[in-house]
Amino acid sequence: MTATAHVRPYRPADREALADICVRTADNGGDSTHLYPDPGLMPALFAEPYAHLEPELTFVLDDGSGRAVGYVLGTADTRWFAGAFREVWLPLVTDRFPEPEGEPETLTDAMTALLYRPERMILPELAGHPAHLHIDLLPPWRRRGYGRELMGAFLGALHRKGVRAAHLSMLTANTSARAFYDRLGFQVIDVPDPGPLTYLGRSTEGVEPTGWAGSGWRARERARAAGSEG
């Protein structure tokens, strides 16, 4: 029987694949390998800290052979995450990515400086959407419905945690990503002076469990309702 691609929870063995996906999608959806001398910089900012701090909210698209070819990851509480990023994650990467001195002179300097400003994630306009996320798929796996499945897994997990809304930020120039988010019901959140970014948010309600979370999750819910589980 031919194995099929499917969404599943993250496993520690996925860490290298997670970093690779991040690098290959970090240039406005394209490969960022040519932009940064150390390919670990983008994953250290936008992928690995989430898998490290909240692995239960990290999901991958498995190509059917065990290899991750896409992911969604994030946090249930952005304010908490910014604090944990500074206290727990940052000490793990400071030796590899020292804080730049003075004003950033290169793109690498500018992105490295972001490591040392996790509080940038906390904006008052986003308080009603306390969770946030990042989602990335390698190009061959896009426009095949897997992004929707990944998003369903993440938003469904948030909803079961009692988190009512989530947000994301995206480069305004990435029009294909914007079309995807629009189809999923995300709406613009007005943020003063957003620079090159657009902020979008949506409720976690009305998300049907998909992929790995579908039949198994529904079976557990039916069992709980019947009183056969604690």
C-alpha positions as CSV (number, residue, x, y, z in Angstrom):
1,M,0.0,0.0,0.0
2,T,1.4,3.4,-0.9
3,A,1.9,5.7,2.0
4,T,0.0,9.0,1.8
5,A,0.9,12.5,3.1
6,H,-0.8,13.4,6.3
7,V,-0.7,16.0,9.1
8,R,0.7,14.7,12.4
9,P,2.1,16.1,15.7
10,Y,5.7,17.2,15.7
11,R,8.4,14.8,16.9
12,P,12.0,15.7,18.1
13,A,13.3,13.8,15.1
14,D,11.7,16.4,12.8
15,R,13.9,19.3,14.0
16,E,16.3,19.3,11.1
17,A,13.4,19.1,8.6
18,L,11.7,21.9,10.4
19,A,14.8,24.1,10.1
20,D,15.2,23.2,6.4
21,I,11.6,24.1,5.6
22,C,12.0,27.4,7.4
23,V,15.1,28.3,5.4
24,R,13.6,27.3,2.1
25,T,10.5,29.4,2.6
26,A,11.9,32.4,4.5
27,D,12.4,34.7,1.5
28,N,8.8,35.8,0.9
29,G,7.8,32.2,0.5
30,G,11.0,31.3,-1.4
31,D,14.5,29.9,-0.6
32,S,16.5,32.2,1.7
33,T,19.7,30.2,1.6
34,H,21.5,33.0,-0.4
35,L,20.5,35.7,2.1
36,Y,22.2,34.6,5.3
37,P,25.7,33.2,5.8
38,D,24.4,31.0,8.7
39,P,21.3,29.1,7.6
40,G,20.3,28.6,11.3
41,L,19.3,32.2,11.8
42,M,15.8,32.0,10.3
43,P,14.9,28.8,12.1
44,A,16.3,30.3,15.4
45,L,13.8,33.1,15.0
46,F,10.7,31.7,13.5
47,A,10.6,27.9,13.9
48,E,12.8,26.2,16.5
49,P,11.8,28.3,19.6
50,Y,8.2,27.3,19.1
51,A,8.9,23.6,18.8
52,H,11.2,23.9,21.8
53,L,8.8,25.9,24.0
54,E,5.4,24.6,22.9
55,P,5.9,21.3,21.0
56,E,2.2,20.4,21.6
57,L,1.3,23.2,19.2
58,T,3.7,22.2,16.5
59,F,2.3,20.0,13.6
60,V,4.0,18.8,10.5
61,L,2.9,17.6,7.1
62,D,4.5,14.2,6.7
63,D,5.1,13.2,3.1
64,G,4.2,9.6,3.9
65,S,7.7,8.4,4.5
66,G,8.2,10.1,7.8
67,R,9.8,13.3,6.4
68,A,8.2,16.6,7.3
69,V,7.6,18.8,4.2
70,G,5.5,21.5,5.9
71,Y,4.6,22.8,9.4
72,V,2.4,25.0,11.4
73,L,3.6,26.2,14.8
74,G,3.0,28.9,17.3
75,T,2.0,29.8,20.8
76,A,-1.2,30.0,22.8
77,D,-0.1,33.1,24.6
78,T,2.1,35.6,22.8
79,R,2.9,37.6,26.0
80,W,4.1,34.4,27.8
81,F,6.0,33.3,24.7
82,A,8.0,36.6,24.5
83,G,9.1,36.1,28.1
84,A,10.0,32.5,27.6
85,F,11.8,33.4,24.4
86,R,14.0,35.8,26.4
87,E,14.5,33.6,29.5
88,V,14.7,30.1,28.0
89,W,15.4,30.2,24.3
90,L,17.7,33.2,23.9
91,P,20.5,31.8,26.1
92,L,20.6,28.7,23.9
93,V,21.5,30.7,20.7
94,T,23.5,33.7,21.9
95,D,26.8,32.0,21.4
96,R,25.9,31.2,17.7
97,F,24.2,34.6,17.1
98,P,25.9,37.4,19.2
99,E,23.9,40.6,19.5
100,P,25.0,43.1,16.9
101,E,26.6,46.3,18.2
102,G,25.2,49.6,17.0
103,E,22.8,50.1,14.2
104,P,22.4,47.0,11.9
105,E,24.4,47.3,8.7
106,T,23.4,44.2,6.9
107,L,20.2,42.0,6.6
108,T,21.9,39.5,8.9
109,D,22.5,42.1,11.5
110,A,18.9,43.3,11.3
111,M,17.4,39.8,11.6
112,T,19.9,38.9,14.4
113,A,18.8,42.0,16.3
114,L,15.2,40.7,16.3
115,L,16.4,37.7,18.4
116,Y,17.1,40.2,21.2
117,R,13.7,42.0,20.9
118,P,11.1,39.3,21.6
119,E,8.9,41.9,23.1
120,R,8.3,43.2,19.6
121,M,5.7,40.5,19.4
122,I,3.5,42.1,22.0
123,L,1.2,44.8,20.5
124,P,-1.9,46.2,22.2
125,E,-3.9,45.9,19.0
126,L,-3.3,42.1,19.1
127,A,-4.5,41.5,22.7
128,G,-7.8,40.1,21.6
129,H,-5.9,37.5,19.5
130,P,-3.5,36.2,22.1
131,A,-2.2,33.2,20.1
132,H,0.0,33.5,17.1
133,L,1.4,31.2,14.4
134,H,3.7,30.6,11.5
135,I,2.8,28.2,8.7
136,D,5.2,27.1,5.9
137,L,5.0,24.4,3.1
138,L,7.7,23.5,0.6
139,P,6.6,24.6,-2.9
140,P,5.6,21.1,-4.3
141,W,3.2,20.7,-1.4
142,R,1.3,24.0,-1.8
143,R,-2.2,24.4,-3.3
144,R,-3.1,20.8,-2.5
145,G,-5.2,21.4,0.6
146,Y,-2.5,20.6,3.1
147,G,-2.2,24.2,4.3
148,R,-5.8,24.1,5.3
149,E,-5.3,20.8,7.1
150,L,-2.3,22.1,9.0
151,M,-4.2,25.3,10.0
152,G,-7.2,23.2,11.1
153,A,-4.9,21.1,13.4
154,F,-3.4,24.2,15.0
155,L,-6.6,26.2,15.5
156,G,-8.4,23.1,16.7
157,A,-5.7,22.5,19.3
158,L,-5.9,26.1,20.4
159,H,-9.7,25.9,20.7
160,R,-9.5,22.8,22.9
161,K,-7.1,24.8,25.1
162,G,-9.7,27.4,25.5
163,V,-7.9,30.0,23.4
164,R,-10.5,32.0,21.4
165,A,-8.5,33.8,18.7
166,A,-5.1,33.8,17.0
167,H,-3.1,36.2,14.8
168,L,-0.3,36.1,12.3
169,S,1.9,38.6,10.5
170,M,2.9,38.4,6.9
171,L,4.8,40.4,4.3
172,T,2.2,42.5,2.6
173,A,3.9,41.8,-0.7
174,N,3.2,38.1,-0.4
175,T,-0.2,38.2,-2.3
176,S,-0.5,34.4,-2.7
177,A,-0.2,33.9,1.1
178,R,-2.8,36.6,1.7
179,A,-5.2,34.9,-0.7
180,F,-4.8,31.7,1.3
181,Y,-5.4,33.4,4.7
182,D,-8.5,35.2,3.2
183,R,-10.0,31.8,2.2
184,L,-9.5,30.6,5.7
185,G,-11.4,33.5,7.2
186,F,-8.6,35.6,8.5
187,Q,-9.3,39.4,8.7
188,V,-7.0,42.4,8.9
189,I,-6.2,43.7,12.3
190,D,-5.3,47.4,12.2
191,V,-1.9,48.1,13.7
192,P,-0.4,51.6,13.5
193,D,2.8,51.8,11.4
194,P,3.0,48.1,10.5
195,G,5.9,48.7,8.1
196,P,6.1,45.9,5.4
197,L,3.8,43.7,7.4
198,T,0.0,43.0,7.5
199,Y,-1.5,41.5,10.6
200,L,-4.4,39.1,10.3
201,G,-6.5,37.3,12.9
202,R,-9.5,34.9,13.2
203,S,-11.4,33.0,15.9
204,T,-10.5,29.4,16.7
205,E,-14.2,28.5,16.6
206,G,-15.7,26.5,13.8
207,V,-12.6,24.5,13.0
208,E,-13.3,20.8,12.1
209,P,-10.5,18.5,13.3
210,T,-8.6,17.3,10.2
211,G,-5.9,14.8,9.4
212,W,-4.5,13.0,12.5
213,A,-6.9,14.9,14.8
214,G,-10.0,13.9,12.9
215,S,-11.4,10.4,13.7
216,G,-9.2,9.8,16.7
217,W,-10.2,13.1,18.4
218,R,-13.9,12.6,17.6
219,A,-13.8,9.1,19.0
220,R,-12.3,10.3,22.2
221,E,-14.9,13.0,22.5
222,R,-17.7,10.5,21.9
223,A,-16.2,8.2,24.5
224,R,-16.1,11.1,27.0
225,A,-19.7,12.0,26.3
226,A,-20.7,8.4,26.9
227,G,-18.8,8.4,30.2
228,S,-16.4,5.7,29.3
229,E,-13.3,7.9,29.9
230,G,-12.4,10.0,32.8
